[in-house]
Amino acid sequence: MLNSLNLCTYLIAKSQSGLDVILNPFELYTIPLDNWINAAVNFLVDNFRPIFQAIRIPIKFALDSIEAMFQSIPPLIFLMIIGLMAWQVAGRKIAIYSVAALTLIGFVGAWKEAMVTLSLVVTAVAFCVAIGIPIGIACARSDRLVGFVRPLLDVMQTIPIFVYLVPVVMLFGIGKVPGVMATIVFALPPLIRLTNLGIRQVSEEVVEAAIAFGSTPWQVLWQAQIPLAMPTILTGLNQTILFALGMSVVTSMIAVPGLGLMVLQGVGRLDVGLAAVGGLCIVLLAIMLDRITQAFGKVNSRGSWLQRGPIGFLVSRLLRFKKSDRAQQT
């Protein structure tokens, strides 16, 4: 009787464990994906680190040059340059806001940090443009390439931002250059996607008409498709700039200086004021760059370059002077 009871208990326990395995098969085996990724990154570090260090050279040169230029310009001269550029491109209201925003950044004691952050963003966006627009154009001309690039863009946009930092630090070290590279990876997808979308949305009738008039494929691309797709491409550029600014706080975790480091230090010290100042300055820069880049897409609706901004003001004054001079001579 006891043996049969033990046998029944054993069979019940075994059936229960079998049912648990059926309901939760993941208990049987776990894929060691983390070990595989660590092995792959270690393999790259051990065998290809000189290549990754060579990639740093153009980025470091561009970043150091842009930062040195921004830091060497006196703040008042920089305000005048930005004001005139914003007036010429985006209009008087955006110019006034740009000068006011940068002035406020200077008075809260974050001018140097803002120039560092601005140089990081400009460098990252410049490389994003150099990489993203050609890839977007190539994707618009090849469905097969789109099928290959789209999953990569999905991964780049959906993977947590902090995950970028570990392989970047292992391959490139810490500092500003690795921060720029992480920013490029994060901010690149919108530009590729919207460049591809903008060129694909160009009317087929326009392309057929250009071909009918004897245009070569390159002439169709540069003289018809890209000009018509420019508003969409500039929207992608706008998103890239905002993504790059948003990445500034994250990259501060790998010793990247700037406004993001102010926010990180404020959080670490529970200094609400310091964190708020850094965040406010990032917001001011983001709004300024957003409005200026958005204005590029409305250039044609606002007249030619000679009819607006400081250039238009000087041209109009010069024409008035000539008219008055002729009136006096007559």
Beta strands, then each sheet from edge to edge (+ up, - down):
end
